[in-house]
Amino acid sequence: MAKMRAVQVTRAGAPFEVVELDIPEPGRGQVRVKVEACGICHSDAFVKNGHYPGLVLPRVPGHEIAGHVDAVGAEVTAFAAGDRVGVGWHGGHCFQCDSCRRGLFINCEKGKVTGISHNGGYAEYAVVPAESVARVPEGLAAVDAGPLLCAGVTTYNALRNSGARPGDTVAVQGIGGLGHLALQYAAKMGFRTVAISRGADKEELARQLGAHAYVDTQKVTAAEGLIKLGGADLVLATAPHSEAIAGTVGGLKARGKLLIVAAPFEPVAVSVFALLSGKAVAGWPSGSAIDSEDAMRFSALTGVRPRVEVFKLEQAEDAYAKVMENRVRFRGVLVP
């Protein structure tokens, strides 16, 4: 049987191993993708450290897959060999639970996760459920499409479902892997876009990404900075720091919303009194395959792109370490 190179986690907490595996055959309802690029995400730590419920090792991680269809299994009619495709976090659904019957596939009770429920994109090939596959538009390079299937769809989908309207003031907390895309999307969607970060040195970058205003939390609190700008209709929290997230609530307008897409390990402490003006705190999941398609099409149309650093598959251990230590600006991507 033909072989492929892959990077897998064999033992929890151990270094990645570069191994040779059989090229998998797609089964009924599955698609085999020849991987051209796969983004590295902080969530890959769930596999590296063996912490995700139900995870079975060894496992090939990676849920930011971009490539093309190499083969399809029985009953797959929506895709054909040669199609440019990508696969994100959402790795499939059951079609039968209440959430699926309502079309809320991202909330499927038996939902699968790419690179956790089955092998992901740290490899030359990946076999995935057909319902998890998204089409990649022309004009979007594979190394750009990969991160858009996670950080991209998460921020794009959150913003377009937030209730904010063009002209509203939308603040993005954090300018990292999520935030640098959120700023671009917010500006392209017609929001008055405010970046919130720490240090005057980040203002130029924020404005390059589309921010109309910048709040430097070394000089003022996030709430004070937002109030000086008239308050925010929406704050999109993209950096997983509890105190920094909570500190934005005071800068919301009455009936404004704090929408969280990056989850810190510590609880976020918010005064209930601050919410009595109608302010709301909510979270947002990433999205299903069609949401990923929408995010990529919007990105191709408007010029939104991730800033990436590219590594070879064999460099996965070092690349992962750089991502986890925030030494990559802003998304790390593996290429076979």
N, C-alpha and C positions, 0 to 999 in steps of 0.2 A: 504494500500500500504506500502511496506517495506520502511524503513527510513535509512538515512545516516547522518553522521556528516559532517558539512562543515563550512568553515570560509568565511564570506561575508562582503562586504562593503555595509552598508545600507544607510548611509548619507556621502556625501563628507567631508573628513577631520575628520570623527569620528573614534574611535577605531574599530578594527575588532570585529565582533561578531561571536561567535561559536553558530551555529544554527543546528536544525534538519530539513532536507528537504526530500521530497520524492526522492527515487532513480529514476533517469530519465530513460525513455525507449528510445532506439535508433530508430530514424525514418529512412526513406529511405535514403540510402547513408551515414548513420552514424554508428559510432562504439562507444560502451560503454567500457571505460577503468576502471578497478579496480586499483586505484592509490596505488602504493607502496612507492613513493617518489615524492616530487615536490619542485624544487628549488625556492628560493626567489631571485628576481631580482630587481635592482634599478628601472626598468621600471614598476614595480608593483605600483609605486607611481602614475602613470596615473590613476589607479583605486582608490587607497586610497584617492587621492585628487580630484577625479571627473573631471579631466582635459582633458581626451581624447575625441576628437570630436565624437559625436554620442553615447557616453557611456550612457547606461541606468542602473540605480541602482534600486534595489540591484543587486550586481554582485559578483560572486565567482572568485577571481583573480587566477593567476598562469599559466605560460606558459613554465614550465620546468618539464613536467609530464613524469614519468616513471612508468610502471606497466605491466599489461597484459590484453588482450582482454577478456571481461566478456560476451559480447553479441554483435551481429551485426544486423543492420537493413536490410530491403529489398534491393536487388541489390548489396550488398557488397559481393564480391567473393575473394578479395585479402587477407582478414584476416579472422581468425576463432578463436573461443573461446580457450583461453590458450596461444595464441601467445604473446611473450614478445614484447612490443611496447613502444614508447614514442611520445610525441607531443610537439613541440616548439612554438615559436612566430607566425610563419606563420600558420594561422588557417583555411585555405581553400581558394579556388579561383573559379572564375566563368566559366572558360574554353572557354569563348566566346569573351572577349575583345582582342584587338590587341596584348597586352603583352602575354596573355595566348595562343593565336594562334601561337605565336613565341616560346612558351615554357618557357617564362620568368614569371613563376607563382608568384615569389616573388614580381613582379611589377604589379600584377593584379589590374585593376582599381577598382574592387569591393572586393579586398582581405579582408579576415577576420583575426582577431587577437585572438588567444586563450586567454581566461580569460578577454577579453574586448568585443568582438562581441558576445561571448557566455561564459557560466561558464567554469572556468578553474580547476586547479588541487589542490587548497586548500580544498580538500574534499576527501571522500573515493571513490567516483566514478565521472567520467566525460564523457559526451557524446560529441563527436567531429566529424566533417566531415571526411570521410574515406581518402580523399586526403591529410589530414594534418598528417596522422599517419606514423611513421617511425619504422622500425624493430630494436630492440635492440639485438646486437650480444651476444652469449654466452660468459661468462667470464667477463661481464661488470655488476657490481652491480647496482641496481636501484638508490642508493644514488649517484653514480658516473655518471650514464647516465643522470639524470635530468639536472645538469648544462651544460653538453655537448650539450644539445638541445638548448642552447641559447649562452652562452659564448663560448662554444666549437665550434659549427658550425660557429659562426660569425668570430672567428679568423682563424679557419682552412680554411674556404671557401675564406676569404679575401686573405690569403697567397697563396693558390693554384691558385687563379685567378689574382694575382698581376703582373704576368709577370716575377717575379724573378726566377732565375735558380739556381740549386745546385752549391754551391761555392760562390754565390753572398753574399755580406754583407747586412744582414737584421737586423735593429735595432728595438727593441720593446720599445716604450715610455710608462713607467708605469709598475709596478709589482703588479697588483691588481687582481680582479676577472676575467678580460679579459687577462691581461698581463701575469699572471702566467701560463695560458694555451698557450698563443701565444709563449712564450719562449720555451716551450716544443715542440710545433709543428714545430717551425722554426728550431730547432736543429735536430729534427727527419727527417725533409725534406731535410737536407743536406746543409742548409745555414750556413754561418759564422755568428753566432748569437751574437748580442750586446744588453745588457740590459741598459736602461737609467732610472735612478731614483735618488732620493735625499737621501744622507746619506751613509756613509761607512758601516753601519750596515746591509745594504741590499745586499751587494756584495756576501756574502756566499750563501744566498738564491738564488740569480740570477744564480750563477754557479751550484748549486744543480739542478736547473730547466733546465739547458742545455746551459746557456750563455757561450760563449768563451771569452767575454770581458765585462767590466762594466764601464759605464760612470757615475761618481758621480757628479751631478749638484750642489752640495755644493762646489766643488773644481773648476770645470770648467763649462762653458756653454755646453749645449748639442751639439751645432755646433762645438765648439772647440774640445770637446772630440771625436766626430766622425771624424773630419778632421785629428786628430792625428792618427787615425786608418786607414786613407786612404779614408775616406768618405763612405757613405752608398748608396747602390743601391736602398734600400727601407727602409722607416721608417713606421712602423705600430703604429699608435697612439691609445692607449687603455685607457688612463686616460683623463677624460674630463676637461682639464685645458687649456684654450685658449692660454695663454702665453707660456706654456710649449710645446704645439704642434707647435706653430709658431716658437719657438726657435730651432726646429730641421731642418728647411728648409736649413739653411746655412751649415749644415753638409751633405747634399745630394751631390752625384756626379752629374756632368752634365748629364742630362736626367734621373736623379733619380726620385723617386716618393714618395710622402707623402700620405699614405693611412689611412683614418680616420674611425675608427669603434666605437668610443665613442664620442658622440656629446655634447660639452659644451653648456651652455645656451648663452654665449657671443660669438660674431663673432670672427673668427680667422683672425688676421691681418697679411697678407703676402705681402711683397714687390713684385710688378710685375717685377721689374728689376731682382730680384733673379730667376724668372722663365724663363728669356730669354735664358738661356743655355739649355732649353728643359726640365727643371724640371716640374713636374706635381703634382697637388693636387687633390685628389679624395676621394670619400667615398665608402663604401661597405655595402649593407644590409646583413642580416643574411643568410637565405637560405630556400629552401623548404624542404619537407620531405625527398626526396632522397639525398639532401645535408647533412641532419642530419644523415642519414644512413651511408653515406660515412665518415663523421667525427667520428662517433662512431666505425665504423669498423677499421679505421686508428688508433684510440685511443686504441682499444683492441689489435691490432696487434703490436703496438710499445710501449705500456706501458704508454701512456699519460693518466693522471688522474687528476681530480680537487682535490684540498684540501678543504675538507668540514667540516662544523660543523652541527650536526644533532639536530633537535628540534622536539618535539611532536606537533601535529596539534593545541592543546590547547595553545601552547606557541607562536602562530603566531604573536601576537602583539609585544612581547618582541624580538622575533627573527627578525622581520622586522626592528625594531628600531636599533638593533645591526648592521644589514646589512647597513642601511642608514647612520649610524654613522661610518662606516668603522671599526667596532670592531669585525668583523668576518674575519678569515683568511682561505679561501678566498671566499667561497661560503656557504651560509646558505641553508639548506635543511629541509623541513618538511616531517614527516612520520606520517601516520594515527595511 
